[in-house]
Amino acid sequence: MGETISLGTVQETLLIPLYGRARDARHRSSVLGDKKAIELVEAIDYDFSKFRGPSLAGSVLRASLFDEYVRGFLREHPDGTVVDLGCGLSTRFDRLDNGRVHWIDLDLEDTMALRRRFFQDRDRYTMVAGSIFDTDWFALVRERPGPVFLLSEAVLLYFPEEQVHATLRRFAEEFPDTALAIDTGGSMMMNSQDRNPVFQAVSARMQWICDAPATLEPLGLRLRESRTFAQPQPSIARTWPLRYRLAGKLFSRTAPVTTYKVNLFTTETA
Ligand SMILES: C[S@@+](CC[C@H](N)C(=O)[O-])C[C@H]1O[C@@H](n2cnc3c(N)ncnc32)[C@H](O)[C@@H]1O
């Protein structure tokens, strides 16, 4: 009998990318090589087989796009601080640790309690129970060495636009001149959720529709770049297995590819 879990509705969605990474790790030509995800899937008592469809591979490619933004930050600021807001059971710190970065992984109480069964705080690595919408964790981030890289992967999508905008505006005010990576989904993708097999297996639904990431600039952000599955950073495109590069091209005009974006912003200078 594996570890039993009890997670809130949005929190449960963390099991989708976890399973996606585990399946990827079992593949001969893996993108992320996340062996720990295999270990977690085997340890958790949950029917992962109900997750099917292209979103599993999508969550792997998404993680790869985010990873590359973090790598770019660490090349310039190897001693900086990375904050992953809504980390789930991500192994990003293990993938990208350069031996110098300071790292904070934040997620809600129930997710963090699950995470703590499998991960420990370490030198330069801290897990925090809290919400992306709260401000308590700001002080912890300020105690760490700068500059700071804020990222939030597949989290804000689940919340109403008003709440997301208020949060982004607060980040811009509280963390000026800071890199921020977030993903956005356009209306075509959001309106087809019910047909997506992974969403047929959970009750959470995404709410925040953003057709053009540049429209977020008035919140105090500058859009540096946006990536889709068909246009990954050239440095990682070379490392993606041919099946994904071909699929990106083949499906380059479909909603999940054109309207789902992984975006890099900087907040305005104070
Ligand atoms: C789809 S999962 C993504 C997890 C992780 N970022 C990944 O890509 O593997 C959504 C995550 O958002 C987290 N979450 C939901 N509401 C949150 C909040 N208010 N603050 C922080 N995290 C939240 C959930 O616990 C879950 O881990």
The ligand as an ORCA input file, in Angstrom:
! r2SCAN-3c Opt
* xyz 0 1
  C      -0.934     21.958    -12.032
  S      -0.173     21.952    -10.455
  C       1.454     22.559    -10.918
  C       2.516     22.116     -9.972
  C       3.949     22.454    -10.421
  N       4.104     23.874    -10.648
  C       4.291     21.670    -11.663
  O       4.252     22.240    -12.757
  O       4.581     20.479    -11.522
  C      -0.895     23.341     -9.609
  C      -0.211     23.649     -8.288
  O      -0.708     24.886     -7.772
  C      -0.699     24.772     -6.373
  N      -1.552     25.837     -5.833
  C      -2.897     25.960     -5.927
  N      -3.304     27.091     -5.313
  C      -2.181     27.708     -4.849
  C      -1.942     28.903     -4.110
  N      -2.954     29.708     -3.762
  N      -0.676     29.206     -3.788
  C       0.346     28.384     -4.139
  N       0.187     27.243     -4.839
  C      -1.067     26.898     -5.174
  C      -1.215     23.372     -6.154
  O      -1.007     22.907     -4.833
  C      -0.421     22.609     -7.209
  O       0.821     22.204     -6.691
*
